Amino acid sequence: MVRRRQRADRGMTLVEIMITLVISSIIAASTFMFFAGQQRIYETQTRLLNTQQNLWAAMEVVARYTRASGSGMYECVRPASYTDPALNGTRLLSTAPSPGPLTPDLTAAPQAGIRAYSASTGNMQWIPPLWIVNNSNGDSINSNAVALNTDVVTIAFGNGSSGTDVDATIATNFVNTSSAIGLTGANSGNMFRLGEFVLLLALPSWGFGNNPLLDRGCTLFQITSDPVGTSSLVHGAPSSGNIAWNPPGNVATMLPSSGGYSAGAAGVRNFGQQLSWVTFFVQDNGPGGIPNLMMWQRQLGGGISQQVQILAEGIEDLQVSFACDTGSLGVYDLTSLNGQLDEGTNDNTRKTDEWWNNVPGDNLPGINTNGYCNLPTAIRLTLVARSLMPDDLIDPAVTGNGPMDVEDHRYGTTRPLDQFRRRVLSTTVYPRNNKPL
């Protein structure tokens, strides 16, 4: 019998095992590092996607409301009769202690838009279709602090307006705001309903091209007696009709500077059931807090007063600039308009820069200075969003990462550094209804 000899090298040596373990460890570590890196990239992209989604959704809402500003208020825009910028309130703010809240009566708002009675002040208030407070400086809205150097924009519009120029012509001179509004034609009140708002409009402010510097008669009342079958509109005082939006007596300031509304030369427009204000601002939640874009909607009529609510998280800046076609002369002159909105940095002439709030120290428009821009051709909205969590992959000392400079908001040497990722989105909106002609 032949006995088989066993091989001396059967199995693995210790050295071979160690080499195998080392190679396997390197492969495993590389694989782990690869997937860990991919996980970090995935998490970063997810955060950026969430940031961009917040940004897109917020801009869609703000742009939609801005585009609808002045609905039902067509031909009711007039210039400010004082030197403050036509679209920019000063700090503002009501009679509350400084800095005071932004209030829906808009008593310190620009003198543009429609006249209405304010029960809170006992006098006339202006309701502008678009009101921009540039670079907020410690303001507060409903106890919500507004982020420093961000803009606040308030938009007004009517719900259910008839969409026509005027629905009826007044039959008798209207010189006392406590009087009923007489209408031309029997049963002309059938076009209106109890509880609706109506606008009085005075010629030549409706239906004709005219000097934009003229005072535009546009006064808001609420109907307190069923007008069906009648030829007049009754707007009772708060004591009789329980309506806070009609004056209890004559308020001369609610009438045009010409003294009132003339028979046959003034009309009534059905304004619908409600007038709404929507205010957008950035909420400052302090160091370490998440900034939010806030939305505050109030309604005149319907008894609804909504609280401020979060529209989008992580929005840290809102900037609003506006433009007017001042034409080749650099002043508001219908004969020189060229259909262009030139942008530059020279505020001494509007021939090359027809935008406001787009550069630091911009000279805001007055009636006779730097061109006239009470009726903006375009509104540019800019939102800056940041990730909700910092990214430790960012070294701010090396990258200089921090908040972004947009429009006339500049940080300069005070610009802080951080590890948040950011996205910026701008869109230009062309309002349709806040026009004079």
C-alpha positions in Angstrom: 0.0 0.0 0.0 1.3 3.5 -0.9 0.7 6.1 1.8 -0.1 9.7 0.6 2.3 12.4 1.8 0.5 15.4 3.4 1.4 18.8 2.0 3.5 20.9 4.3 1.9 24.1 3.1 -1.8 23.2 3.7 -3.9 26.2 5.2 -2.9 29.9 5.7 0.0 31.2 7.7 -0.4 33.9 10.3 1.2 36.5 8.0 -1.3 35.7 5.2 -4.2 36.1 7.6 -2.9 39.5 8.8 -2.4 40.7 5.3 -5.9 39.6 4.4 -7.4 41.4 7.4 -5.5 44.6 6.6 -6.7 44.6 3.0 -10.2 43.8 4.1 -10.2 46.5 6.7 -9.0 49.0 4.1 -11.8 48.0 1.7 -14.4 48.1 4.5 -13.1 51.5 5.7 -13.1 52.9 2.2 -16.6 51.6 1.6 -17.8 53.1 4.9 -16.2 56.4 4.1 -17.7 56.5 0.7 -21.2 55.8 1.9 -20.8 58.2 4.9 -19.8 60.9 2.4 -22.7 60.1 0.2 -25.0 60.3 3.3 -23.6 63.7 4.1 -24.1 64.9 0.6 -27.7 63.5 0.6 -28.4 65.2 3.9 -27.0 68.5 2.6 -28.9 68.3 -0.6 -32.1 67.4 1.3 -31.6 70.5 3.5 -31.0 72.7 0.4 -34.1 71.2 -1.2 -36.2 72.0 1.8 -34.8 75.5 1.8 -35.6 76.0 -1.8 -39.1 74.6 -1.5 -39.8 77.1 1.3 -38.4 79.8 -0.8 -40.4 78.9 -3.9 -43.6 78.5 -2.0 -43.2 81.7 -0.1 -42.4 83.7 -3.2 -45.4 82.3 -5.0 -47.7 83.6 -2.2 -46.1 87.0 -1.9 -46.0 87.5 -5.6 -49.6 86.5 -6.1 -50.8 88.9 -3.5 -48.6 91.7 -4.8 -49.9 91.2 -8.3 -53.5 91.5 -7.0 -52.8 94.7 -5.0 -55.5 97.3 -5.6 -58.1 94.9 -6.9 -61.4 96.9 -6.9 -59.4 100.1 -6.3 -58.6 100.9 -9.9 -58.3 104.6 -10.6 -58.2 105.3 -6.9 -54.5 106.0 -6.5 -53.5 109.5 -5.9 -50.1 111.2 -5.0 -49.0 112.0 -1.5 -49.6 115.6 -0.7 -46.5 115.7 1.6 -42.8 115.2 1.0 -42.6 111.7 2.5 -42.0 109.0 -0.1 -45.2 108.0 -1.8 -44.9 104.3 -1.2 -42.7 104.3 1.9 -44.1 104.9 5.3 -41.8 106.5 7.8 -41.4 104.3 10.9 -45.0 104.9 11.6 -46.5 103.7 13.6 -49.8 104.6 15.4 -50.1 106.2 18.7 -48.7 103.2 20.6 -45.5 103.6 22.5 -42.4 103.6 20.4 -41.7 101.7 18.3 -45.4 100.7 18.3 -47.2 98.1 16.2 -48.2 98.3 12.5 -51.9 98.7 12.7 -54.6 97.9 10.1 -56.0 101.4 10.1 -52.9 102.6 8.3 -53.2 106.1 9.6 -49.6 106.8 9.0 -49.6 105.1 5.6 -49.0 107.0 2.3 -51.8 109.3 1.2 -52.6 107.1 -1.8 -55.6 104.8 -2.5 -59.1 105.1 -1.1 -60.5 107.2 1.8 -62.3 105.3 4.6 -63.5 106.0 8.0 -61.4 104.7 10.9 -63.3 104.0 14.1 -60.1 103.6 16.0 -59.1 107.2 15.3 -62.5 108.8 14.7 -61.3 110.3 11.4 -60.5 109.5 7.8 -57.8 107.0 6.9 -56.0 106.2 3.7 -55.9 102.7 2.3 -53.1 102.4 -0.2 -53.1 99.4 -2.5 -49.4 98.9 -1.8 -47.4 100.1 1.1 -43.7 99.4 1.5 -41.8 100.1 4.7 -38.2 100.0 3.7 -35.6 98.6 6.0 -37.5 98.0 9.3 -35.7 99.3 12.3 -37.0 97.5 15.3 -40.7 97.6 14.4 -43.1 95.1 15.8 -46.3 93.6 14.5 -48.8 92.0 16.9 -45.9 91.6 19.4 -43.7 89.9 16.7 -40.3 91.6 16.3 -39.5 92.4 12.7 -35.9 91.5 11.7 -33.6 94.5 11.5 -33.1 96.0 8.1 -35.7 93.9 6.4 -38.6 95.3 4.5 -42.3 95.1 5.3 -45.0 95.2 2.6 -48.7 95.6 3.1 -51.1 94.9 0.3 -54.8 95.9 0.0 -57.4 94.6 -2.3 -61.2 94.1 -2.6 -63.0 90.8 -2.8 -66.0 90.6 -5.1 -65.7 94.0 -6.8 -67.9 94.3 -9.9 -64.9 95.0 -12.1 -66.7 97.8 -13.9 -65.7 101.5 -14.0 -68.9 102.6 -12.2 -72.2 100.8 -11.6 -74.4 103.9 -11.1 -74.1 107.7 -11.4 -75.0 109.9 -8.4 -78.1 112.1 -8.8 -77.4 114.8 -6.3 -74.3 116.6 -5.0 -72.7 114.6 -2.2 -71.1 117.1 0.2 -71.9 115.6 3.6 -70.6 112.1 4.4 -73.6 111.4 6.7 -76.1 111.8 3.9 -77.6 109.0 1.8 -76.1 108.6 -1.7 -78.7 109.5 -4.3 -78.5 107.5 -7.6 -79.7 108.3 -11.1 -82.6 106.1 -12.3 -85.5 104.4 -10.6 -84.6 101.2 -8.8 -80.9 101.8 -9.5 -80.2 100.5 -6.0 -81.0 97.0 -7.3 -77.4 96.7 -8.4 -76.2 96.8 -4.8 -76.8 94.6 -1.7 -77.1 95.2 2.0 -73.7 94.9 3.7 -71.7 95.5 0.6 -69.0 98.2 0.3 -69.2 100.8 -2.4 -66.8 103.4 -3.7 -67.6 106.9 -4.7 -65.5 108.1 -7.6 -65.3 111.6 -9.0 -64.7 112.8 -12.5 -62.2 113.4 -14.1 -60.6 110.7 -12.0 -62.5 107.8 -13.6 -62.9 107.2 -17.3 -60.5 109.8 -18.5 -56.7 110.4 -18.8 -55.8 113.3 -16.6 -53.0 114.9 -14.6 -51.7 112.3 -12.1 -51.1 115.0 -9.6 -54.8 115.8 -9.2 -56.5 114.7 -6.0 -58.6 111.6 -6.8 -62.0 111.3 -5.3 -62.4 107.7 -4.0 -64.4 107.2 -0.8 -65.5 103.9 0.8 -68.8 103.3 2.5 -70.7 100.2 3.7 -74.4 99.9 2.8 -76.6 99.5 6.0 -80.1 99.5 4.5 -81.4 97.2 1.8 -81.2 99.3 -1.4 -83.4 97.0 -3.6 -86.2 98.9 -5.1 -84.8 102.3 -4.1 -82.6 104.9 -5.8 -80.3 105.7 -2.9 -77.6 104.0 -0.8 -77.8 104.4 3.0 -74.6 104.1 5.0 -75.6 104.4 8.6 -73.4 105.6 11.5 -71.9 103.0 13.9 -74.6 103.9 16.5 -77.4 103.1 14.2 -76.1 100.5 11.8 -73.4 98.9 14.1 -70.9 99.5 11.3 -67.5 100.7 12.4 -66.5 101.7 8.9 -69.1 104.5 8.3 -68.6 107.9 10.0 -71.1 108.9 12.7 -71.4 112.4 11.1 -69.8 114.5 8.5 -66.1 114.0 8.0 -64.9 116.6 5.4 -61.6 114.9 4.9 -63.3 111.9 3.3 -64.3 114.1 0.4 -62.0 115.2 -2.5 -60.3 118.5 -2.1 -62.7 120.0 -4.6 -65.4 119.8 -1.9 -67.4 116.8 -2.7 -68.9 114.6 -5.4 -70.9 116.4 -8.1 -74.2 115.1 -9.5 -73.7 113.6 -12.9 -69.9 113.9 -12.6 -69.4 111.1 -10.0 -70.2 107.5 -9.9 -70.6 104.5 -7.5 -68.7 101.2 -7.9 -69.8 98.0 -6.2 -66.7 97.1 -4.1 -68.0 93.7 -2.8 -68.3 92.2 0.6 -64.7 92.6 1.9 -61.5 94.6 1.7 -58.4 92.7 2.8 -55.0 93.8 4.1 -52.1 91.3 3.9 -48.8 92.2 5.5 -45.6 90.2 4.9 -42.6 90.6 7.2 -39.6 88.6 8.5 -39.9 87.6 12.1 -36.8 87.9 14.3 -36.6 85.1 16.8 -33.3 86.3 18.4 -29.9 84.7 18.4 -30.1 80.9 17.7 -33.7 81.2 16.6 -35.1 80.4 13.2 -36.3 83.4 11.2 -39.7 83.1 9.6 -41.6 84.9 6.9 -44.8 85.9 8.5 -48.2 86.7 6.9 -50.9 88.8 8.7 -54.2 89.0 7.0 -57.0 91.3 8.2 -60.4 92.0 6.6 -62.7 95.0 6.6 -66.1 93.5 6.7 -67.0 89.9 7.7 -65.7 90.4 11.3 -62.6 88.3 10.6 -59.3 89.3 12.2 -56.6 86.7 11.7 -53.5 86.4 13.8 -50.1 86.5 12.4 -49.1 83.1 11.0 -45.9 81.5 9.7 -45.8 81.4 5.9 -42.3 79.9 5.5 -39.5 78.9 7.9 -35.9 79.9 7.4 -36.6 83.1 5.4 -34.2 85.6 6.9 -34.6 88.6 4.5 -37.3 90.3 2.5 -36.4 93.2 0.2 -38.8 95.1 -1.9 -37.8 97.5 -4.7 -40.0 99.3 -7.2 -39.6 101.1 -10.5 -41.4 103.7 -12.6 -40.9 104.6 -16.2 -39.8 108.2 -15.8 -38.8 108.4 -19.5 -36.1 110.3 -21.2 -36.6 113.4 -19.1 -36.1 111.6 -15.8 -39.3 113.0 -14.4 -42.9 111.8 -14.6 -44.0 113.1 -18.0 -46.4 111.1 -20.1 -44.8 112.4 -23.3 -41.4 111.0 -22.5 -42.2 107.5 -21.3 -40.1 104.9 -23.3 -41.4 101.6 -21.9 -38.0 100.8 -20.3 -37.0 100.4 -16.6 -33.4 101.3 -16.5 -31.4 100.3 -13.5 -28.3 101.9 -12.1 -26.9 103.5 -9.0 -27.1 107.2 -10.0 -29.8 108.8 -7.8 -29.2 112.3 -9.2 -31.0 111.5 -12.4 -33.7 109.0 -13.2 -32.7 108.8 -16.8 -30.3 106.0 -15.9 -31.9 104.6 -12.7 -35.6 104.2 -12.5 -35.6 101.8 -9.5 -36.0 102.7 -5.8 -34.7 100.8 -2.8 -32.2 99.0 -5.0 -29.0 100.6 -3.7 -28.0 101.9 -0.3 -28.9 105.5 0.4 -31.4 105.6 -2.4 -33.1 109.0 -2.6 -36.7 108.0 -2.4 -39.2 109.8 -4.7 -41.1 112.9 -3.7 -43.6 114.8 -5.8 -41.1 117.0 -7.6 -37.8 115.4 -6.8 -35.9 112.6 -8.6 -38.9 111.9 -10.7 -42.4 110.9 -9.6 -43.1 107.3 -8.6 -46.4 107.0 -6.8 -47.7 104.4 -9.2 -45.1 101.7 -9.7 -44.7 100.0 -13.0 -42.9 97.1 -11.5 -42.3 95.6 -8.0 -39.2 93.4 -7.4 -39.5 91.0 -4.5 -36.3 89.3 -3.1 -36.3 86.6 -0.5 -33.3 85.1 1.1 -33.7 81.6 2.7 -31.3 79.7 4.9 -31.1 76.1 6.0 -32.7 75.4 9.4 -29.6 73.7 10.7 -25.9 74.7 10.3 -23.6 72.6 8.1 -20.3 71.7 9.9 -18.7 71.1 6.5 -18.5 74.9 6.1 -15.6 76.7 7.7 -16.8 80.3 7.9 -13.3 81.6 8.6 -12.1 80.1 5.3 -15.2 80.6 3.2 -16.5 83.9 4.6 -20.0 82.3 4.6 -22.7 84.5 6.1 -25.9 86.5 5.3 -26.2 87.9 1.8 -26.3 91.5 0.6 -29.4 92.1 -1.5 -30.9 95.3 -2.9 -30.2 98.2 -0.5 -29.6 95.9 2.5 -25.9 95.8 3.1 -24.1 94.3 6.1 -20.7 96.0 5.5 -18.1 95.3 8.1 -20.8 94.1 10.6 -21.6 91.0 8.4 -21.7 88.0 10.7 -20.2 84.6 9.7 -21.9 81.3 10.2 -22.4 77.8 8.8 -25.8 78.1 7.3 -26.4 77.4 3.6 -28.5 80.0 1.7 -30.5 80.5 -1.4 -31.8 83.7 -2.9 -34.8 84.2 -5.2 -36.0 87.4 -6.9 -39.0 87.9 -9.1 -40.5 91.0 -10.7 -44.2 91.6 -10.5 -46.3 94.1 -12.6 -49.3 95.2 -10.5 -52.4 95.4 -12.6 -54.8 97.6 -10.6 -53.0 100.3 -8.7 -53.0 102.6 -11.8 -54.5 106.1 -12.1 -55.7 106.0 -15.7 
